Amino acid sequence: MLKKIILFGACCLLGSTFVSGQDRFRPTYLAILDSSKGRQLLNQCSRIVPANVKGFWQIMPQDRSLLERKFKRLLTKLSRQWGVGSNFTTFQGYCFQCVGVLVHRKRFIYISGFKMNPDDLKYDDYKKWESEPIVICDGGADVWGVLLNVRSKSFSQFEYNGEG
């Protein structure tokens, strides 16, 4: 357990990885949740989540590749929106949980992003972040969600949590 915490801390300090020469971003902490966890991930208490979700689908390796290709665009968009000094300039220390959602018969990937530090691992809610949805009330702009349209490869419905 101590090794996991140390490794997690080291990775948080290093931030996320950009693959050189490509427009690709590989987050250090990216969890593709089972589609059965979708409803739970959308049960956020202080932010608006996508409406009209009619079902969930399992994200496959090619979908993860799409995420990695489009994450950098999201990072750039959020950096411009929030400014150079914001957490969005690098996504350093962020974890991402993703689930496939169906809205009006279209496939989207819902991305839930949140800041986490190694100390958070001592809390039961965070110990299984790779397989269990994390629901955080409040947290402001450090906790957010966004939809990625699989077909158009565009982002929409960016929402962050309320302040507590």
C-alpha positions as CSV (number, residue, x, y, z in Angstrom):
1,M,0.0,0.0,0.0
2,L,2.8,2.4,0.9
3,K,4.4,1.7,-2.5
4,K,1.1,2.6,-4.3
5,I,1.0,5.9,-2.4
6,I,4.6,6.7,-3.2
7,L,4.1,5.8,-6.8
8,F,0.9,7.8,-7.0
9,G,2.7,10.9,-5.4
10,A,5.6,10.7,-7.9
11,C,3.2,10.5,-10.8
12,C,1.2,13.4,-9.6
13,L,4.4,15.5,-9.3
14,L,5.4,14.6,-12.8
15,G,1.9,15.4,-14.2
16,S,0.5,13.9,-17.3
17,T,2.4,12.9,-20.3
18,F,2.4,14.4,-23.7
19,V,3.7,12.2,-26.5
20,S,6.3,14.2,-28.4
21,G,5.7,14.9,-32.0
22,Q,2.0,14.1,-31.8
23,D,-1.1,15.9,-30.8
24,R,-1.8,13.3,-28.1
25,F,-2.1,13.5,-24.4
26,R,-1.9,10.5,-22.1
27,P,-3.1,11.3,-18.6
28,T,-1.2,9.6,-15.9
29,Y,-4.5,8.8,-14.2
30,L,-7.2,7.7,-16.6
31,A,-9.8,5.2,-15.6
32,I,-12.2,3.7,-18.1
33,L,-15.1,2.6,-16.0
34,D,-17.3,-0.3,-16.7
35,S,-20.6,0.8,-18.4
36,S,-22.5,-0.6,-15.4
37,K,-21.0,2.3,-13.4
38,G,-22.3,5.0,-15.7
39,R,-25.4,6.0,-13.8
40,Q,-23.4,6.3,-10.6
41,L,-20.7,8.5,-12.3
42,L,-23.5,10.8,-13.5
43,N,-24.9,11.1,-10.0
44,Q,-22.8,14.2,-9.2
45,C,-24.2,16.4,-6.5
46,S,-23.1,19.9,-7.3
47,R,-22.7,20.1,-11.1
48,I,-25.0,19.7,-14.1
49,V,-24.5,16.4,-15.9
50,P,-25.7,15.5,-19.4
51,A,-29.5,15.2,-19.7
52,N,-31.4,12.7,-21.9
53,V,-28.9,9.8,-21.2
54,K,-30.7,6.7,-22.4
55,G,-28.0,4.2,-21.8
56,F,-24.4,3.3,-21.5
57,W,-21.8,1.5,-23.7
58,Q,-18.4,0.1,-22.9
59,I,-15.4,2.2,-24.0
60,M,-13.0,0.1,-26.1
61,P,-9.3,0.5,-26.8
62,Q,-9.9,2.5,-30.0
63,D,-12.1,4.9,-28.0
64,R,-9.4,5.4,-25.4
65,S,-7.1,6.3,-28.3
66,L,-9.6,8.9,-29.4
67,L,-9.6,10.3,-25.9
68,E,-5.8,10.6,-26.0
69,R,-5.9,12.3,-29.4
70,K,-8.6,14.8,-28.2
71,F,-7.5,15.5,-24.7
72,K,-4.9,18.0,-25.8
73,R,-7.6,20.0,-27.6
74,L,-9.6,20.0,-24.4
75,L,-6.6,21.1,-22.4
76,T,-5.9,24.0,-24.9
77,K,-9.6,25.1,-24.8
78,L,-9.8,25.1,-21.0
79,S,-6.5,26.9,-20.7
80,R,-7.7,29.7,-22.9
81,Q,-11.0,29.8,-21.0
82,W,-9.5,29.8,-17.5
83,G,-6.2,31.6,-18.1
84,V,-2.5,30.7,-18.0
85,G,-2.3,30.4,-14.2
86,S,-5.1,27.9,-14.0
87,N,-4.9,24.2,-13.3
88,F,-6.0,23.5,-16.8
89,T,-2.7,24.5,-18.4
90,T,-1.2,21.0,-17.6
91,F,-3.9,18.9,-15.9
92,Q,-1.2,18.2,-13.3
93,G,-2.5,16.2,-10.4
94,Y,-5.8,15.4,-12.2
95,C,-7.5,12.0,-12.4
96,F,-10.0,11.2,-15.1
97,Q,-12.9,8.7,-15.0
98,C,-14.7,8.0,-18.2
99,V,-17.8,6.2,-19.2
100,G,-19.6,5.7,-22.5
101,V,-23.1,7.4,-22.6
102,L,-25.9,7.3,-25.2
103,V,-27.7,10.6,-25.8
104,H,-30.3,10.8,-28.6
105,R,-28.8,7.5,-30.0
106,K,-25.4,9.2,-30.3
107,R,-22.3,7.8,-28.6
108,F,-20.4,10.2,-26.2
109,I,-17.7,9.7,-23.7
110,Y,-18.4,11.4,-20.4
111,I,-15.2,12.6,-18.7
112,S,-15.2,13.4,-15.1
113,G,-12.0,15.2,-14.0
114,F,-10.9,16.0,-10.5
115,K,-7.8,17.0,-8.6
116,M,-6.4,14.3,-6.3
117,N,-3.3,14.2,-4.2
118,P,-1.6,11.1,-2.6
119,D,-3.2,12.0,0.8
120,D,-6.6,11.4,-0.7
121,L,-5.8,7.6,-1.0
122,K,-6.3,7.2,2.7
123,Y,-10.0,7.8,2.3
124,D,-12.1,4.8,1.4
125,D,-13.9,6.7,-1.4
126,Y,-10.7,7.2,-3.3
127,K,-9.0,3.8,-2.8
128,K,-10.9,2.3,-5.8
129,W,-10.9,5.3,-8.1
130,E,-9.9,3.1,-11.0
131,S,-13.0,1.0,-10.8
132,E,-15.6,3.0,-8.7
133,P,-17.0,6.4,-9.6
134,I,-15.9,9.3,-7.5
135,V,-18.6,11.7,-6.6
136,I,-17.4,15.0,-5.1
137,C,-19.7,17.7,-3.8
138,D,-18.5,21.2,-4.3
139,G,-14.8,21.7,-5.2
140,G,-15.3,24.5,-7.8
141,A,-13.3,24.4,-11.0
142,D,-11.0,21.6,-9.7
143,V,-13.9,19.1,-10.2
144,W,-15.6,19.0,-13.6
145,G,-17.2,17.0,-16.3
146,V,-17.4,17.2,-20.1
147,L,-18.8,15.2,-23.0
148,L,-16.8,14.0,-26.0
149,N,-18.9,13.2,-29.1
150,V,-17.3,10.1,-30.6
151,R,-18.5,10.8,-34.1
152,S,-17.8,14.5,-34.4
153,K,-14.8,14.3,-32.0
154,S,-15.9,17.6,-30.4
155,F,-16.4,18.5,-26.7
156,S,-19.6,20.0,-25.3
157,Q,-21.4,20.5,-22.0
158,F,-18.3,21.4,-19.9
159,E,-19.6,21.9,-16.3
160,Y,-17.7,22.4,-13.1
161,N,-18.8,21.8,-9.5
162,G,-20.2,24.5,-7.3
163,E,-18.3,26.1,-4.6
164,G,-18.9,24.8,-1.1
